[in-house]
Amino acid sequence: MLYAALCTDKPNALQIRLDTRPAHVAFLDALNARGMLALAGPFLGEDGKPTGSLVIVEAETLEEARAIFAEDPYAKADLFAAVEVKAWNWTFNKPDAGKGA
């Protein structure tokens, strides 16, 4: 099943995001290599700067998904003011079977 993490950055935390980004990208690359990452990317403010993240992974349970998201270097760096994890159904424009299905 797919699970989405909707993450909101703490105010004035852009430097934490920038400093932690290489480790965050490496973390997502590792999930992708294991076939667990469906998609990911930042939310942007009106100024075009990141204000949060959307990460969608494949996991067996909500608890497993939460454990995955807790290992994200952004989470470990205490970047987020809030993280909401929800089961998600990819209905339209999903890629071929095997990735995000």
Secondary structure, 3 states (H helix, E strand, C coil): CEEEEEEEECCCCHHHHHHHHHHHHHHHHHHHHCCCEEEEEEEECCCCCEEEEEEEEECCCHHHHHHHHHCCHHHHCCCEEEEEEEEECCCCCCCCCCCCC
